[in-house]
C-alpha cells in the first residue's frame, strides 16, 4: 500500500474542466475508482482499508477518513455516497 494512502509529494497542480483519470485507475482500473481510499469505512474489494502501517516504525494505526484532512476537504465529497464509485 506504500504511496496509496497518503500523498508523498506534489509535483504540480493542473486545473481542468474534466476529471482526470487517476494514477491508480490507470494502473488497475478494475479495482480502483477515482475516489479510491479516501474513506477507510469502505473496503477495497480484496482487503480492509481501515488500518495502515507506518513505514518507519511498522506500527499499525487507524486510517483517517479523507486521509486525515477531513475538516479541510470533506466539502469536496458531498455529492458522493458511501461506496459510490470508490471501487469498481
PDB file of N, CA, C and O in Angstrom:
ATOM      1  N   UNK A   1       0.812  -1.197   0.000  1.00  0.00           N
ATOM      2  CA  UNK A   1       0.000   0.000   0.000  1.00  0.00           C
ATOM      3  C   UNK A   1       0.859   1.266   0.000  1.00  0.00           C
ATOM      4  O   UNK A   1       0.318   2.371  -0.008  1.00  0.00           O
ATOM      5  N   UNK A   2       2.165   1.126   0.009  1.00  0.00           N
ATOM      6  CA  UNK A   2       3.026   2.300   0.075  1.00  0.00           C
ATOM      7  C   UNK A   2       2.684   3.284  -1.036  1.00  0.00           C
ATOM      8  O   UNK A   2       2.628   2.919  -2.210  1.00  0.00           O
ATOM      9  N   UNK A   3       2.461   4.511  -0.655  1.00  0.00           N
ATOM     10  CA  UNK A   3       2.170   5.551  -1.615  1.00  0.00           C
ATOM     11  C   UNK A   3       0.708   5.689  -1.981  1.00  0.00           C
ATOM     12  O   UNK A   3       0.326   6.667  -2.623  1.00  0.00           O
ATOM     13  N   UNK A   4      -0.116   4.737  -1.590  1.00  0.00           N
ATOM     14  CA  UNK A   4      -1.524   4.816  -1.969  1.00  0.00           C
ATOM     15  C   UNK A   4      -2.346   5.590  -0.958  1.00  0.00           C
ATOM     16  O   UNK A   4      -3.240   6.343  -1.345  1.00  0.00           O
ATOM     17  N   UNK A   5      -2.069   5.426   0.324  1.00  0.00           N
ATOM     18  CA  UNK A   5      -2.930   6.008   1.342  1.00  0.00           C
ATOM     19  C   UNK A   5      -2.715   7.497   1.549  1.00  0.00           C
ATOM     20  O   UNK A   5      -3.658   8.204   1.905  1.00  0.00           O
ATOM     21  N   UNK A   6      -1.509   7.989   1.338  1.00  0.00           N
ATOM     22  CA  UNK A   6      -1.279   9.417   1.554  1.00  0.00           C
ATOM     23  C   UNK A   6      -0.308   9.961   0.516  1.00  0.00           C
ATOM     24  O   UNK A   6       0.509   9.235  -0.049  1.00  0.00           O
ATOM     25  N   UNK A   7      -0.426  11.236   0.293  1.00  0.00           N
ATOM     26  CA  UNK A   7       0.401  11.894  -0.707  1.00  0.00           C
ATOM     27  C   UNK A   7       1.865  11.887  -0.269  1.00  0.00           C
ATOM     28  O   UNK A   7       2.159  12.062   0.913  1.00  0.00           O
ATOM     29  N   UNK A   8       2.766  11.691  -1.196  1.00  0.00           N
ATOM     30  CA  UNK A   8       4.200  11.682  -0.889  1.00  0.00           C
ATOM     31  C   UNK A   8       4.853  12.992  -1.310  1.00  0.00           C
ATOM     32  O   UNK A   8       5.796  13.445  -0.661  1.00  0.00           O
ATOM     33  N   UNK A   9       4.375  13.597  -2.369  1.00  0.00           N
ATOM     34  CA  UNK A   9       4.887  14.896  -2.807  1.00  0.00           C
ATOM     35  C   UNK A   9       3.918  15.470  -3.835  1.00  0.00           C
ATOM     36  O   UNK A   9       3.148  14.742  -4.462  1.00  0.00           O
ATOM     37  N   UNK A  10       3.972  16.776  -3.992  1.00  0.00           N
ATOM     38  CA  UNK A  10       3.175  17.452  -5.016  1.00  0.00           C
ATOM     39  C   UNK A  10       4.144  17.956  -6.067  1.00  0.00           C
ATOM     40  O   UNK A  10       5.058  18.719  -5.756  1.00  0.00           O
ATOM     41  N   UNK A  11       3.955  17.540  -7.298  1.00  0.00           N
ATOM     42  CA  UNK A  11       4.822  17.966  -8.385  1.00  0.00           C
ATOM     43  C   UNK A  11       4.249  19.211  -9.054  1.00  0.00           C
ATOM     44  O   UNK A  11       4.979  20.157  -9.349  1.00  0.00           O
ATOM     45  N   UNK A  12       2.930  19.207  -9.292  1.00  0.00           N
ATOM     46  CA  UNK A  12       2.288  20.364  -9.899  1.00  0.00           C
ATOM     47  C   UNK A  12       0.777  20.277  -9.684  1.00  0.00           C
ATOM     48  O   UNK A  12       0.239  19.204  -9.412  1.00  0.00           O
ATOM     49  N   UNK A  13       0.113  21.407  -9.808  1.00  0.00           N
ATOM     50  CA  UNK A  13      -1.339  21.479  -9.818  1.00  0.00           C
ATOM     51  C   UNK A  13      -1.765  21.774 -11.246  1.00  0.00           C
ATOM     52  O   UNK A  13      -1.162  22.606 -11.923  1.00  0.00           O
ATOM     53  N   UNK A  14      -2.804  21.089 -11.700  1.00  0.00           N
ATOM     54  CA  UNK A  14      -3.362  21.354 -13.014  1.00  0.00           C
ATOM     55  C   UNK A  14      -4.868  21.483 -12.860  1.00  0.00           C
ATOM     56  O   UNK A  14      -5.525  20.576 -12.349  1.00  0.00           O
ATOM     57  N   UNK A  15      -5.413  22.607 -13.300  1.00  0.00           N
ATOM     58  CA  UNK A  15      -6.846  22.829 -13.227  1.00  0.00           C
ATOM     59  C   UNK A  15      -7.460  22.493 -14.588  1.00  0.00           C
ATOM     60  O   UNK A  15      -6.943  22.894 -15.631  1.00  0.00           O
ATOM     61  N   UNK A  16      -8.560  21.761 -14.561  1.00  0.00           N
ATOM     62  CA  UNK A  16      -9.178  21.296 -15.799  1.00  0.00           C
ATOM     63  C   UNK A  16     -10.695  21.269 -15.650  1.00  0.00           C
ATOM     64  O   UNK A  16     -11.214  21.248 -14.534  1.00  0.00           O
ATOM     65  N   UNK A  17     -11.395  21.270 -16.762  1.00  0.00           N
ATOM     66  CA  UNK A  17     -12.856  21.203 -16.742  1.00  0.00           C
ATOM     67  C   UNK A  17     -13.368  19.783 -16.578  1.00  0.00           C
ATOM     68  O   UNK A  17     -14.530  19.582 -16.227  1.00  0.00           O
ATOM     69  N   UNK A  18     -12.521  18.799 -16.826  1.00  0.00           N
ATOM     70  CA  UNK A  18     -12.922  17.401 -16.734  1.00  0.00           C
ATOM     71  C   UNK A  18     -12.072  16.663 -15.717  1.00  0.00           C
ATOM     72  O   UNK A  18     -10.886  16.949 -15.553  1.00  0.00           O
ATOM     73  N   UNK A  19     -12.692  15.712 -15.037  1.00  0.00           N
ATOM     74  CA  UNK A  19     -11.957  14.927 -14.049  1.00  0.00           C
ATOM     75  C   UNK A  19     -10.943  14.042 -14.758  1.00  0.00           C
ATOM     76  O   UNK A  19     -11.300  13.295 -15.669  1.00  0.00           O
ATOM     77  N   UNK A  20      -9.679  14.119 -14.348  1.00  0.00           N
ATOM     78  CA  UNK A  20      -8.669  13.264 -14.982  1.00  0.00           C
ATOM     79  C   UNK A  20      -8.762  11.825 -14.489  1.00  0.00           C
ATOM     80  O   UNK A  20      -9.378  11.546 -13.461  1.00  0.00           O
ATOM     81  N   UNK A  21      -8.150  10.933 -15.224  1.00  0.00           N
ATOM     82  CA  UNK A  21      -8.018   9.547 -14.782  1.00  0.00           C
ATOM     83  C   UNK A  21      -6.877   9.525 -13.772  1.00  0.00           C
ATOM     84  O   UNK A  21      -5.792  10.037 -14.047  1.00  0.00           O
ATOM     85  N   UNK A  22      -7.118   8.934 -12.603  1.00  0.00           N
ATOM     86  CA  UNK A  22      -6.092   8.919 -11.557  1.00  0.00           C
ATOM     87  C   UNK A  22      -5.004   7.888 -11.864  1.00  0.00           C
ATOM     88  O   UNK A  22      -5.189   7.000 -12.696  1.00  0.00           O
ATOM     89  N   UNK A  23      -3.878   8.022 -11.185  1.00  0.00           N
ATOM     90  CA  UNK A  23      -2.782   7.067 -11.332  1.00  0.00           C
ATOM     91  C   UNK A  23      -3.257   5.651 -11.071  1.00  0.00           C
ATOM     92  O   UNK A  23      -2.938   4.734 -11.828  1.00  0.00           O
ATOM     93  N   UNK A  24      -4.029   5.467  -9.984  1.00  0.00           N
ATOM     94  CA  UNK A  24      -4.461   4.116  -9.615  1.00  0.00           C
ATOM     95  C   UNK A  24      -5.497   3.577 -10.579  1.00  0.00           C
ATOM     96  O   UNK A  24      -5.563   2.366 -10.790  1.00  0.00           O
ATOM     97  N   UNK A  25      -6.309   4.445 -11.171  1.00  0.00           N
ATOM     98  CA  UNK A  25      -7.233   3.990 -12.221  1.00  0.00           C
ATOM     99  C   UNK A  25      -6.449   3.514 -13.440  1.00  0.00           C
ATOM    100  O   UNK A  25      -6.803   2.508 -14.054  1.00  0.00           O
ATOM    101  N   UNK A  26      -5.383   4.238 -13.791  1.00  0.00           N
ATOM    102  CA  UNK A  26      -4.553   3.830 -14.924  1.00  0.00           C
ATOM    103  C   UNK A  26      -3.863   2.503 -14.640  1.00  0.00           C
ATOM    104  O   UNK A  26      -3.763   1.643 -15.516  1.00  0.00           O
ATOM    105  N   UNK A  27      -3.391   2.346 -13.418  1.00  0.00           N
ATOM    106  CA  UNK A  27      -2.641   1.156 -13.045  1.00  0.00           C
ATOM    107  C   UNK A  27      -3.515  -0.094 -12.995  1.00  0.00           C
ATOM    108  O   UNK A  27      -3.135  -1.146 -13.508  1.00  0.00           O
ATOM    109  N   UNK A  28      -4.700   0.030 -12.367  1.00  0.00           N
ATOM    110  CA  UNK A  28      -5.564  -1.142 -12.158  1.00  0.00           C
ATOM    111  C   UNK A  28      -7.015  -0.678 -12.152  1.00  0.00           C
ATOM    112  O   UNK A  28      -7.650  -0.621 -11.099  1.00  0.00           O
ATOM    113  N   UNK A  29      -7.533  -0.350 -13.317  1.00  0.00           N
ATOM    114  CA  UNK A  29      -8.866   0.249 -13.380  1.00  0.00           C
ATOM    115  C   UNK A  29     -10.000  -0.680 -12.977  1.00  0.00           C
ATOM    116  O   UNK A  29     -11.115  -0.214 -12.741  1.00  0.00           O
ATOM    117  N   UNK A  30      -9.749  -1.974 -12.891  1.00  0.00           N
ATOM    118  CA  UNK A  30     -10.794  -2.893 -12.446  1.00  0.00           C
ATOM    119  C   UNK A  30     -10.980  -2.862 -10.931  1.00  0.00           C
ATOM    120  O   UNK A  30     -11.978  -3.373 -10.423  1.00  0.00           O
ATOM    121  N   UNK A  31     -10.036  -2.272 -10.208  1.00  0.00           N
ATOM    122  CA  UNK A  31     -10.118  -2.244  -8.751  1.00  0.00           C
ATOM    123  C   UNK A  31     -10.262  -0.848  -8.163  1.00  0.00           C
ATOM    124  O   UNK A  31     -10.901  -0.675  -7.125  1.00  0.00           O
ATOM    125  N   UNK A  32      -9.677   0.142  -8.814  1.00  0.00           N
ATOM    126  CA  UNK A  32      -9.631   1.470  -8.207  1.00  0.00           C
ATOM    127  C   UNK A  32     -10.420   2.481  -9.007  1.00  0.00           C
ATOM    128  O   UNK A  32     -10.197   2.652 -10.205  1.00  0.00           O
ATOM    129  N   UNK A  33     -11.341   3.148  -8.343  1.00  0.00           N
ATOM    130  CA  UNK A  33     -12.046   4.261  -8.938  1.00  0.00           C
ATOM    131  C   UNK A  33     -11.345   5.558  -8.566  1.00  0.00           C
ATOM    132  O   UNK A  33     -10.337   5.540  -7.860  1.00  0.00           O
ATOM    133  N   UNK A  34     -11.860   6.658  -9.024  1.00  0.00           N
ATOM    134  CA  UNK A  34     -11.237   7.950  -8.755  1.00  0.00           C
ATOM    135  C   UNK A  34     -11.170   8.256  -7.266  1.00  0.00           C
ATOM    136  O   UNK A  34     -10.182   8.814  -6.789  1.00  0.00           O
ATOM    137  N   UNK A  35     -12.223   7.893  -6.525  1.00  0.00           N
ATOM    138  CA  UNK A  35     -12.292   8.231  -5.102  1.00  0.00           C
ATOM    139  C   UNK A  35     -11.647   7.176  -4.216  1.00  0.00           C
ATOM    140  O   UNK A  35     -11.732   7.275  -2.992  1.00  0.00           O
ATOM    141  N   UNK A  36     -11.023   6.198  -4.784  1.00  0.00           N
ATOM    142  CA  UNK A  36     -10.471   5.078  -4.019  1.00  0.00           C
ATOM    143  C   UNK A  36      -9.641   5.546  -2.834  1.00  0.00           C
ATOM    144  O   UNK A  36      -8.785   6.423  -2.955  1.00  0.00           O
ATOM    145  N   UNK A  37      -9.914   4.950  -1.708  1.00  0.00           N
ATOM    146  CA  UNK A  37      -9.143   5.086  -0.490  1.00  0.00           C
ATOM    147  C   UNK A  37      -9.288   6.398   0.250  1.00  0.00           C
ATOM    148  O   UNK A  37      -8.490   6.665   1.148  1.00  0.00           O
ATOM    149  N   UNK A  38     -10.253   7.225  -0.075  1.00  0.00           N
ATOM    150  CA  UNK A  38     -10.450   8.420   0.722  1.00  0.00           C
ATOM    151  C   UNK A  38     -11.335   8.138   1.926  1.00  0.00           C
ATOM    152  O   UNK A  38     -11.418   8.952   2.846  1.00  0.00           O
ATOM    153  N   UNK A  39     -11.994   6.986   1.921  1.00  0.00           N
ATOM    154  CA  UNK A  39     -12.886   6.637   3.019  1.00  0.00           C
ATOM    155  C   UNK A  39     -12.526   5.250   3.556  1.00  0.00           C
ATOM    156  O   UNK A  39     -12.852   4.242   2.929  1.00  0.00           O
ATOM    157  N   UNK A  40     -11.851   5.191   4.722  1.00  0.00           N
ATOM    158  CA  UNK A  40     -11.451   3.891   5.264  1.00  0.00           C
ATOM    159  C   UNK A  40     -12.624   3.013   5.688  1.00  0.00           C
ATOM    160  O   UNK A  40     -12.438   1.831   5.979  1.00  0.00           O
ATOM    161  N   UNK A  41     -13.827   3.575   5.726  1.00  0.00           N
ATOM    162  CA  UNK A  41     -15.009   2.796   6.087  1.00  0.00           C
ATOM    163  C   UNK A  41     -15.486   1.929   4.919  1.00  0.00           C
ATOM    164  O   UNK A  41     -16.321   1.044   5.102  1.00  0.00           O
ATOM    165  N   UNK A  42     -14.959   2.183   3.723  1.00  0.00           N
ATOM    166  CA  UNK A  42     -15.321   1.407   2.540  1.00  0.00           C
ATOM    167  C   UNK A  42     -14.115   0.563   2.151  1.00  0.00           C
ATOM    168  O   UNK A  42     -13.077   1.098   1.760  1.00  0.00           O
ATOM    169  N   UNK A  43     -14.247  -0.736   2.256  1.00  0.00           N
ATOM    170  CA  UNK A  43     -13.129  -1.632   1.983  1.00  0.00           C
ATOM    171  C   UNK A  43     -12.842  -1.767   0.495  1.00  0.00           C
ATOM    172  O   UNK A  43     -13.737  -1.656  -0.343  1.00  0.00           O
ATOM    173  N   UNK A  44     -11.590  -2.005   0.194  1.00  0.00           N
ATOM    174  CA  UNK A  44     -11.161  -2.407  -1.142  1.00  0.00           C
ATOM    175  C   UNK A  44     -11.787  -3.780  -1.390  1.00  0.00           C
ATOM    176  O   UNK A  44     -12.060  -4.494  -0.425  1.00  0.00           O
ATOM    177  N   UNK A  45     -12.022  -4.173  -2.631  1.00  0.00           N
ATOM    178  CA  UNK A  45     -12.621  -5.488  -2.872  1.00  0.00           C
ATOM    179  C   UNK A  45     -11.852  -6.663  -2.274  1.00  0.00           C
ATOM    180  O   UNK A  45     -12.441  -7.708  -1.999  1.00  0.00           O
ATOM    181  N   UNK A  46     -10.539  -6.506  -2.069  1.00  0.00           N
ATOM    182  CA  UNK A  46      -9.747  -7.628  -1.565  1.00  0.00           C
ATOM    183  C   UNK A  46      -9.179  -7.426  -0.165  1.00  0.00           C
ATOM    184  O   UNK A  46      -8.607  -8.369   0.380  1.00  0.00           O
ATOM    185  N   UNK A  47      -9.303  -6.258   0.444  1.00  0.00           N
ATOM    186  CA  UNK A  47      -8.784  -6.052   1.800  1.00  0.00           C
ATOM    187  C   UNK A  47      -9.439  -4.839   2.454  1.00  0.00           C
ATOM    188  O   UNK A  47     -10.057  -4.009   1.787  1.00  0.00           O
ATOM    189  N   UNK A  48      -9.292  -4.758   3.747  1.00  0.00           N
ATOM    190  CA  UNK A  48      -9.818  -3.623   4.503  1.00  0.00           C
ATOM    191  C   UNK A  48      -8.892  -2.424   4.342  1.00  0.00           C
ATOM    192  O   UNK A  48      -7.675  -2.582   4.239  1.00  0.00           O
ATOM    193  N   UNK A  49      -9.464  -1.242   4.322  1.00  0.00           N
ATOM    194  CA  UNK A  49      -8.686  -0.001   4.291  1.00  0.00           C
ATOM    195  C   UNK A  49      -8.712   0.686   5.656  1.00  0.00           C
ATOM    196  O   UNK A  49      -8.258   1.822   5.788  1.00  0.00           O
ATOM    197  N   UNK A  50      -9.236   0.007   6.658  1.00  0.00           N
ATOM    198  CA  UNK A  50      -9.446   0.631   7.963  1.00  0.00           C
ATOM    199  C   UNK A  50      -8.155   0.920   8.719  1.00  0.00           C
ATOM    200  O   UNK A  50      -8.135   1.793   9.587  1.00  0.00           O
ATOM    201  N   UNK A  51      -7.072   0.201   8.405  1.00  0.00           N
ATOM    202  CA  UNK A  51      -5.807   0.390   9.112  1.00  0.00           C
ATOM    203  C   UNK A  51      -4.668   0.508   8.106  1.00  0.00           C
ATOM    204  O   UNK A  51      -4.746  -0.011   6.993  1.00  0.00           O
ATOM    205  N   UNK A  52      -3.617   1.195   8.516  1.00  0.00           N
ATOM    206  CA  UNK A  52      -2.422   1.304   7.687  1.00  0.00           C
ATOM    207  C   UNK A  52      -1.183   1.157   8.554  1.00  0.00           C
ATOM    208  O   UNK A  52      -1.250   1.302   9.774  1.00  0.00           O
ATOM    209  N   UNK A  53      -0.066   0.872   7.928  1.00  0.00           N
ATOM    210  CA  UNK A  53       1.175   0.646   8.659  1.00  0.00           C
ATOM    211  C   UNK A  53       2.110   1.829   8.448  1.00  0.00           C
ATOM    212  O   UNK A  53       2.346   2.254   7.317  1.00  0.00           O
ATOM    213  N   UNK A  54       2.641   2.357   9.550  1.00  0.00           N
ATOM    214  CA  UNK A  54       3.611   3.446   9.492  1.00  0.00           C
ATOM    215  C   UNK A  54       4.925   2.869   8.960  1.00  0.00           C
ATOM    216  O   UNK A  54       5.433   1.886   9.499  1.00  0.00           O
ATOM    217  N   UNK A  55       5.464   3.464   7.927  1.00  0.00           N
ATOM    218  CA  UNK A  55       6.612   2.881   7.239  1.00  0.00           C
ATOM    219  C   UNK A  55       7.834   2.748   8.139  1.00  0.00           C
ATOM    220  O   UNK A  55       8.454   1.685   8.170  1.00  0.00           O
ATOM    221  N   UNK A  56       8.194   3.801   8.873  1.00  0.00           N
ATOM    222  CA  UNK A  56       9.454   3.734   9.621  1.00  0.00           C
ATOM    223  C   UNK A  56       9.379   2.948  10.920  1.00  0.00           C
ATOM    224  O   UNK A  56      10.407   2.488  11.417  1.00  0.00           O
ATOM    225  N   UNK A  57       8.175   2.781  11.486  1.00  0.00           N
ATOM    226  CA  UNK A  57       8.067   2.055  12.759  1.00  0.00           C
ATOM    227  C   UNK A  57       7.387   0.701  12.621  1.00  0.00           C
ATOM    228  O   UNK A  57       7.555  -0.167  13.477  1.00  0.00           O
ATOM    229  N   UNK A  58       6.623   0.514  11.555  1.00  0.00           N
ATOM    230  CA  UNK A  58       5.870  -0.719  11.381  1.00  0.00           C
ATOM    231  C   UNK A  58       4.587  -0.754  12.198  1.00  0.00           C
ATOM    232  O   UNK A  58       3.834  -1.725  12.134  1.00  0.00           O
ATOM    233  N   UNK A  59       4.335   0.307  12.971  1.00  0.00           N
ATOM    234  CA  UNK A  59       3.124   0.379  13.800  1.00  0.00           C
ATOM    235  C   UNK A  59       1.888   0.432  12.908  1.00  0.00           C
ATOM    236  O   UNK A  59       1.884   1.112  11.882  1.00  0.00           O
ATOM    237  N   UNK A  60       0.830  -0.294  13.308  1.00  0.00           N
ATOM    238  CA  UNK A  60      -0.446  -0.216  12.605  1.00  0.00           C
ATOM    239  C   UNK A  60      -1.323   0.808  13.300  1.00  0.00           C
ATOM    240  O   UNK A  60      -1.481   0.783  14.520  1.00  0.00           O
ATOM    241  N   UNK A  61      -1.892   1.706  12.513  1.00  0.00           N
ATOM    242  CA  UNK A  61      -2.744   2.762  13.046  1.00  0.00           C
ATOM    243  C   UNK A  61      -4.035   2.811  12.232  1.00  0.00           C
ATOM    244  O   UNK A  61      -4.062   2.350  11.091  1.00  0.00           O
ATOM    245  N   UNK A  62      -5.113   3.367  12.809  1.00  0.00           N
ATOM    246  CA  UNK A  62      -6.347   3.526  12.039  1.00  0.00           C
ATOM    247  C   UNK A  62      -6.122   4.516  10.889  1.00  0.00           C
ATOM    248  O   UNK A  62      -5.480   5.551  11.067  1.00  0.00           O
ATOM    249  N   UNK A  63      -6.652   4.189   9.727  1.00  0.00           N
ATOM    250  CA  UNK A  63      -6.589   5.112   8.600  1.00  0.00           C
ATOM    251  C   UNK A  63      -7.606   6.216   8.857  1.00  0.00           C
ATOM    252  O   UNK A  63      -8.768   5.934   9.150  1.00  0.00           O
ATOM    253  N   UNK A  64      -7.180   7.456   8.751  1.00  0.00           N
ATOM    254  CA  UNK A  64      -8.076   8.581   8.983  1.00  0.00           C
ATOM    255  C   UNK A  64      -8.917   8.853   7.740  1.00  0.00           C
ATOM    256  O   UNK A  64      -8.430   8.770   6.612  1.00  0.00           O
ATOM    257  N   UNK A  65     -10.189   9.178   7.967  1.00  0.00           N
ATOM    258  CA  UNK A  65     -11.083   9.477   6.855  1.00  0.00           C
ATOM    259  C   UNK A  65     -10.551  10.671   6.077  1.00  0.00           C
ATOM    260  O   UNK A  65     -10.033  11.631   6.647  1.00  0.00           O
ATOM    261  N   UNK A  66     -10.692  10.587   4.773  1.00  0.00           N
ATOM    262  CA  UNK A  66     -10.202  11.610   3.853  1.00  0.00           C
ATOM    263  C   UNK A  66      -8.697  11.848   4.063  1.00  0.00           C
ATOM    264  O   UNK A  66      -8.208  12.971   3.941  1.00  0.00           O
ATOM    265  N   UNK A  67      -7.976  10.759   4.381  1.00  0.00           N
ATOM    266  CA  UNK A  67      -6.523  10.785   4.556  1.00  0.00           C
ATOM    267  C   UNK A  67      -6.068  11.770   5.628  1.00  0.00           C
ATOM    268  O   UNK A  67      -4.963  12.308   5.558  1.00  0.00           O
ATOM    269  N   UNK A  68      -6.925  12.002   6.615  1.00  0.00           N
ATOM    270  CA  UNK A  68      -6.561  12.866   7.728  1.00  0.00           C
ATOM    271  C   UNK A  68      -6.895  14.329   7.521  1.00  0.00           C
ATOM    272  O   UNK A  68      -6.632  15.150   8.400  1.00  0.00           O
ATOM    273  N   UNK A  69      -7.467  14.672   6.383  1.00  0.00           N
ATOM    274  CA  UNK A  69      -7.790  16.063   6.081  1.00  0.00           C
ATOM    275  C   UNK A  69      -9.297  16.302   6.071  1.00  0.00           C
ATOM    276  O   UNK A  69      -9.791  17.139   5.316  1.00  0.00           O
ATOM    277  N   UNK A  70     -10.020  15.572   6.903  1.00  0.00           N
ATOM    278  CA  UNK A  70     -11.474  15.629   6.892  1.00  0.00           C
ATOM    279  C   UNK A  70     -12.063  17.017   6.959  1.00  0.00           C
ATOM    280  O   UNK A  70     -12.925  17.368   6.154  1.00  0.00           O
ATOM    281  N   UNK A  71     -11.606  17.814   7.913  1.00  0.00           N
ATOM    282  CA  UNK A  71     -12.164  19.159   8.069  1.00  0.00           C
ATOM    283  C   UNK A  71     -11.888  20.038   6.855  1.00  0.00           C
ATOM    284  O   UNK A  71     -12.700  20.891   6.497  1.00  0.00           O
ATOM    285  N   UNK A  72     -10.746  19.824   6.233  1.00  0.00           N
ATOM    286  CA  UNK A  72     -10.358  20.675   5.113  1.00  0.00           C
ATOM    287  C   UNK A  72     -10.982  20.253   3.779  1.00  0.00           C
ATOM    288  O   UNK A  72     -11.244  21.109   2.934  1.00  0.00           O
ATOM    289  N   UNK A  73     -11.226  18.962   3.573  1.00  0.00           N
ATOM    290  CA  UNK A  73     -11.648  18.506   2.240  1.00  0.00           C
ATOM    291  C   UNK A  73     -13.018  17.845   2.183  1.00  0.00           C
ATOM    292  O   UNK A  73     -13.471  17.488   1.095  1.00  0.00           O
ATOM    293  N   UNK A  74     -13.677  17.672   3.290  1.00  0.00           N
ATOM    294  CA  UNK A  74     -14.966  16.963   3.286  1.00  0.00           C
ATOM    295  C   UNK A  74     -15.953  17.575   2.297  1.00  0.00           C
ATOM    296  O   UNK A  74     -16.745  16.851   1.693  1.00  0.00           O
ATOM    297  N   UNK A  75     -15.919  18.874   2.123  1.00  0.00           N
ATOM    298  CA  UNK A  75     -16.824  19.544   1.199  1.00  0.00           C
ATOM    299  C   UNK A  75     -16.647  19.126  -0.248  1.00  0.00           C
ATOM    300  O   UNK A  75     -17.562  19.285  -1.056  1.00  0.00           O
ATOM    301  N   UNK A  76     -15.479  18.592  -0.584  1.00  0.00           N
ATOM    302  CA  UNK A  76     -15.234  18.134  -1.948  1.00  0.00           C
ATOM    303  C   UNK A  76     -15.991  16.855  -2.265  1.00  0.00           C
ATOM    304  O   UNK A  76     -16.185  16.513  -3.432  1.00  0.00           O
ATOM    305  N   UNK A  77     -16.419  16.147  -1.219  1.00  0.00           N
ATOM    306  CA  UNK A  77     -17.018  14.830  -1.400  1.00  0.00           C
ATOM    307  C   UNK A  77     -18.499  14.792  -1.033  1.00  0.00           C
ATOM    308  O   UNK A  77     -19.045  13.714  -0.796  1.00  0.00           O
ATOM    309  N   UNK A  78     -19.149  15.936  -0.983  1.00  0.00           N
ATOM    310  CA  UNK A  78     -20.549  15.971  -0.550  1.00  0.00           C
ATOM    311  C   UNK A  78     -21.493  15.267  -1.514  1.00  0.00           C
ATOM    312  O   UNK A  78     -22.561  14.811  -1.105  1.00  0.00           O
ATOM    313  N   UNK A  79     -21.123  15.170  -2.780  1.00  0.00           N
ATOM    314  CA  UNK A  79     -22.016  14.561  -3.771  1.00  0.00           C
ATOM    315  C   UNK A  79     -21.857  13.055  -3.913  1.00  0.00           C
ATOM    316  O   UNK A  79     -22.633  12.423  -4.629  1.00  0.00           O
ATOM    317  N   UNK A  80     -20.862  12.461  -3.241  1.00  0.00           N
ATOM    318  CA  UNK A  80     -20.726  11.010  -3.351  1.00  0.00           C
ATOM    319  C   UNK A  80     -21.323  10.344  -2.128  1.00  0.00           C
ATOM    320  O   UNK A  80     -21.272  10.873  -1.018  1.00  0.00           O
ATOM    321  N   UNK A  81     -21.888   9.178  -2.358  1.00  0.00           N
ATOM    322  CA  UNK A  81     -22.448   8.392  -1.268  1.00  0.00           C
ATOM    323  C   UNK A  81     -21.417   7.361  -0.855  1.00  0.00           C
ATOM    324  O   UNK A  81     -20.529   7.028  -1.639  1.00  0.00           O
ATOM    325  N   UNK A  82     -21.519   6.849   0.368  1.00  0.00           N
ATOM    326  CA  UNK A  82     -20.603   5.802   0.803  1.00  0.00           C
ATOM    327  C   UNK A  82     -20.644   4.652  -0.191  1.00  0.00           C
ATOM    328  O   UNK A  82     -21.712   4.114  -0.485  1.00  0.00           O
ATOM    329  N   UNK A  83     -19.501   4.284  -0.698  1.00  0.00           N
ATOM    330  CA  UNK A  83     -19.409   3.201  -1.661  1.00  0.00           C
ATOM    331  C   UNK A  83     -19.615   3.616  -3.105  1.00  0.00           C
ATOM    332  O   UNK A  83     -19.424   2.799  -4.006  1.00  0.00           O
ATOM    333  N   UNK A  84     -19.997   4.852  -3.352  1.00  0.00           N
ATOM    334  CA  UNK A  84     -20.290   5.321  -4.696  1.00  0.00           C
ATOM    335  C   UNK A  84     -19.013   5.446  -5.520  1.00  0.00           C
ATOM    336  O   UNK A  84     -18.241   6.390  -5.349  1.00  0.00           O
ATOM    337  N   UNK A  85     -18.799   4.484  -6.415  1.00  0.00           N
ATOM    338  CA  UNK A  85     -17.665   4.502  -7.330  1.00  0.00           C
ATOM    339  C   UNK A  85     -16.314   4.602  -6.624  1.00  0.00           C
ATOM    340  O   UNK A  85     -15.325   5.023  -7.224  1.00  0.00           O
ATOM    341  N   UNK A  86     -16.275   4.214  -5.353  1.00  0.00           N
ATOM    342  CA  UNK A  86     -14.987   4.204  -4.665  1.00  0.00           C
ATOM    343  C   UNK A  86     -14.101   3.142  -5.283  1.00  0.00           C
ATOM    344  O   UNK A  86     -12.896   3.330  -5.454  1.00  0.00           O
ATOM    345  N   UNK A  87     -14.721   2.028  -5.613  1.00  0.00           N
ATOM    346  CA  UNK A  87     -14.017   0.934  -6.266  1.00  0.00           C
ATOM    347  C   UNK A  87     -14.897   0.435  -7.387  1.00  0.00           C
ATOM    348  O   UNK A  87     -16.100   0.697  -7.398  1.00  0.00           O
ATOM    349  N   UNK A  88     -14.325  -0.264  -8.310  1.00  0.00           N
ATOM    350  CA  UNK A  88     -15.073  -0.750  -9.472  1.00  0.00           C
ATOM    351  C   UNK A  88     -15.639  -2.121  -9.238  1.00  0.00           C
ATOM    352  O   UNK A  88     -16.297  -2.676 -10.118  1.00  0.00           O
TER     353      UNK A  88
END
